[in-house]
Amino acid sequence: TSHAAGVPGIGTTTNIAGVVFGEDGFDTDKGSSDGRFIFLIDKSGSMRGERLAVAKKALMTTLQQMEEGSKFYIYFFDRNADAMPSSAMLDSTPDNINRMAEWLETRAAQGGTDPIPALSGAFGHEPTEIWLLTDGQFHPRVMETVNKLNSGKEIKVNTLGLGDEIRGRRGEALLMIIAKENGGSYTYVNPEASAPAPAPQK
């Protein structure tokens, strides 16, 4: 048996060059018209510059590809949750997406990393699927919080680890386990990909 295939039983791990990730966005089910999608994006200090730019671009691409009828909600987080300016999830109409694009542009990176307040808010919206993107090391309590909020496992939780520092560290392992235990997939994103892979020909 080969031991080079990565950690067994953790679910799918995909390596994506940052440029391609930005172009294709998050791996949402493009044909889902009744999806309720929530995106949680790390905006702690270490996300400054290219990293936050890649995350924002991917998010916009994803929103623009969503089926009419599906709904979305966005949180940025540092130590606090920074929810988009809407009390409820929004239909993925061009108007709503453009309105949120303006808000998106004004988010800046600063502070520490604690996704728990944003996660607590996200589960309150009863989504069908959540994406959690971070480049940070965070407290193992995050995993316990997700398991408590998603005890029935009805909500699929996908995680994305951004940047070299997270590779092979506790933060990446936690993200893998969260995805595995909540029916989602873990994706490693390299925003500093010096030679981005060419986009697959459609």
Sequence and secondary structure as in RCSB ss.txt:
>XXXX:A:sequence
TSHAAGVPGIGTTTNIAGVVFGEDGFDTDKGSSDGRFIFLIDKSGSMRGERLAVAKKALMTTLQQMEEGSKFYIY
FFDRNADAMPSSAMLDSTPDNINRMAEWLETRAAQGGTDPIPALSGAFGHEPTEIWLLTDGQFHPRVMETVNKLN
SGKEIKVNTLGLGDEIRGRRGEALLMIIAKENGGSYTYVNPEASAPAPAPQK
>XXXX:A:secstr
  STT STTS  EEEEEHHHHHHH S   TT SS EEEEEEE SGGGTTHHHHHHHHHHHHHHHHS TT EEEEE
EESSSEEE S SS EE  HHHHHHHHHHHHT    S    HHHHHHHHHT  SEEEEEE S   THHHHHHHHHT
TT  SEEEEEEESGGGTTSHHHHHHHHHHHHTEEEEEEEETT SS       
